[in-house]
Amino acid sequence: MTETTTVRLNDEERALLDEFASEFGGRSGAIKQGIQMLAQEHRRRRRALESFIDEWSAESGAPDPDGVAAMRERFFARR
């Protein structure tokens, strides 16, 4: 099933989209390709982070739950 989504673009964003549209079979193709690239990059970064955490844990032991909670509060709490 396909669905239409409306996206508001400013002049600069529209110019970028038009620049890539010819390479990807139109505006829709360029947007779809951009979404796929974003998903791939997100997965790559997640795997790299998981690998880093695994290596860190192997060298230093499991993280302290209280320390993790403090970091979560400091860096990720909404203010």
Stockholm file with secondary structure:
# STOCKHOLM 1.0

chainA/1-79         MTETTTVRLNDEERALLDEFASEFGGRSGAIKQGIQMLAQEHRRRRRALESFIDEWSAESGAPDPDGVAAMRERFFARR
#=GR chainA/1-79 SS CCCCCCCCCCHHHHHHHHHHHTTTTSHHHHHHHHHHHHHHHHHHHHHHHHHHHHHHHHHHCSCCHHHHHHHHHHHHCCC
#=GC SS_cons        CCCCCCCCCCHHHHHHHHHHHTTTTSHHHHHHHHHHHHHHHHHHHHHHHHHHHHHHHHHHCSCCHHHHHHHHHHHHCCC
//
